[in-house]
Amino acid sequence: MHPVTHLLITLLHIIYFKLMTHYHCIEIMDIIKELKSGKSSDIPINVIKKSSTIISPYLANLFNNCMKDGLFPDELKLGKVTPIYKKEKSTDCDSALIPLL
């Protein structure tokens, strides 16, 4: 057996993702906190929570397919990062931010 094939087979036995159910999606949507502010293009959290039983099977299927195929849509790889400033004013940019670990 080729070494790469052996490695891939070994990794397939080590890395295992449990399939997500729509119940998992509902639980995750239930714990999402209301954001203090958001872009106008964002879907309001209360709409997501109220429609969780309807959209959860589709989201679970999408997630499971992404994991199964090893593909993840570029649109879902984007994240919004907002710096968190300390309370006191500072002229030094590096010291004015709280480090996130």
N, C-alpha and C positions, 0 to 999 in steps of 0.2 A: 504494500500500500504506500502511496506517495505520502511524504511527511506532511504536506499541507492538507491533504485530505484527512489524514489522521488527526491533525490539529483541529480542523473544522468539526469533525465528528465529536471529538472530545469537548469542544466548546459548546456544541449543541446539547450535550448532556449536563454541562455545568450551568449554563445560563438558561433559566426557565422563567417565563413570564406567565403568571396565572391570567386566564382570560378575564377581562373586566365584564361585569354584568351591569345591567341598567340600574340595579340596586346600589352598586358602588357609585355610579354617576350621581344618583339622587343624594346619597350621603355626602359626597364631595360638594355638590351644589348647595346643600343645606348649611354647610359650615362656612361658605364664602361670606365674608363681612362686607357690609355696605362701604363703599369707598367715599371718602370725604369729597373728592372731586374726580371728574373723569372727562374724557373728551366727549364732545357731542356725538361723535360717531360710534361710541361704545354702546353696547346694549345694556340698559339699566339692570342692575343685579336683581331687583325685585321682579322684573319680567322673566329673567332666567330661572329664579326660584319658583315662581308660579307656574312656569311651563316645564318644570323639571321632569314630571312624569311622562310628558309627551316627547320631549327631545332626548331623554336619557337613552332609549334603545338605539337611536341613531348615533349618538356620541360614543356609546360603548362599542358599537360595530365599527365606527371609524377608527377608534383607538386600537381595537383588536387587529384590524386589517393593517394598520401602520406597523404594529409590532410584528405581525406575521410576515409581512412583505419586506420589512427592514427599510421602509420608506417613510419619510415624515414631510408633510407639505411645508414649503418655505414660509408660507404665511403664518404657520403656527410656531415657527422658530423665532419670531420677533418678540421682543419684550420691551416694556417701558421701564426705564430706570430713572428714578427721581432722587437727586441728592437730598440728604437730610442734614440741615444746618443746625449747629449748636445754637443755644439761646443767646449767648453773648456775641456781640459784633466783633469781627476780626478782619484785619486787612489782608492777612495771610490766607490764601485759598486752601492750602493743605490742612491748616489747623482749624478751619471753619467747618469742616465736614466730620461727621461721626463715622468711624470706620465700621463697615459691615463685615462680619466674619462668617 
